[in-house]
Amino acid sequence: MASPSGQKTVVVGAGPVGSLAALYAASRGDEVEVYELRGDLRDPSTTPLNFTKSINLALSERGINAMRHANSPTLLDAVFKETIPMYGRMIHGEKKGKLFDEAQLYDVHGRFQRAVDRGGLNKTLLDSLEDMPNVTLHFNHKLTGADFRRNLAWFSDHSASSPSEKEVHFDFMIGADGAHSAVRYHLMKYTRMAYSQEYIDTLWCEFQIPPSPTNTFALPPNYLHIWPGGSFMFIAIPSPDATFTSTLFLPASLFAALDAAPASLVPFFAANFPGVIPDLISEAALLAQYAQNPHLPLISIKCSPHHCAASAVILGDAAHAMVPFYGQGMNAGLEDVRVLFECLDAHPAAAYAGDATAARAAALEAYSAQRTVDAAAINDLALRNYREMSHDVVSPLYRLRKFVEES
Ligand code: FAD
């Protein structure tokens, strides 16, 4: 049956950005097919991204506003239910052998960011998609090829016991398949895309801070907690189950040194992240999680344009993966969706003598022109904010007090 818009939109990747893009396209009446490499996240047997519990993120107004405009009346309430307000950051240190913390509010008017579990947010978005009659979700489907002149894509289907190949026609493809995007790879063969990527010399490893013995948060819950270390840092973000998801960011050479001498992990934490062990994480849990959880790289990607003619566009990490220190990777990806559909709405087929392809080509041109510049800017800010979080958060007041007390 033809969709109300007459357009078939294929979304590759059902992460937060792809799921939101599918919601936007479906609300405009497109026939939407979503293809996702992994199994359905809502199925407990599916291995989460990065093979750990899931990462906690800071959701800001940029991302919230994109969801507000998704024409899904219950979406934001469902998302907010699983978030915790973070009114500022709390910096942890030690002075004269005593633990010290300093709260730094984000905003004098009390505005805040929200801590959210990426997997949980993703599941809420998938639930909203499930309610739409013009959306079909195809899990365990990997994009293996695409022809953006004939608008054909190929997927290997691993949903059954013996894998098969599928050819899919589309009018419009939205590639939201993450930093190692297959859509971007194929798009490069059809458009003169400038592309650069950089791995920074920092890896990250996740830890969990359990609730206190009285089953409450072990730290004040409404903050992003930071133990700055100069060239490294440890952070903790609250979860609704009274745990904190924490992340150790460390230069690759220091990870290698700790790997070579695992017994030095506990003294390293004791010396650099005061109050973490054994108060927040037991020594045994620290050692176990360090060994079990992967030590993952951080990539920064810039490319331009983000689209190819009227056929395809890449959004989110596929277009601009960034280091996480500005807390804006997902937020910017969600914003891509809002900006893309604003561009599409501003170029209706009626303004192009009913030619939907010409209208979409103009919309995508406008989108790339605006978004490549914005994406590069936020990418640079994210790189710069590593110094802010790991070093500069130690405010002049903090340094002055420490100096006075110690001299
Ligand atoms: P992804 O989440 O990577 O989803 C891509 C999807 O595409 C996946 O489901 C994948 O399985 C699928 N896929 C891949 N290849 C194929 C294929 N060939 N065929 C079909 N499907 C495919 N952002 C914030 O906004 N705030 C934060 O506080 C924040 N903190 C972060 C902390 C850390 C440690 C890290 C690593 C990142 C953080 N980010 C943060 C960034 C955020 O996680 C990403 O920007 C966001 O997840 C990107 O969403 P996405 O949907 O574009 O891509």
Residues whose N, C-alpha, C, O or C-beta is under 5 A from the ligand:
A	BS01	FAD	V12 G13 A14 G15 P16 V17 G18 Y35 E36 L37 R38 N56 L57 A58 H141 K142 L143 A176 D177 G178 A179 A182 W204 L315 G316 D317 A318 P324 G327 Q328 G329 M330 N331 G333
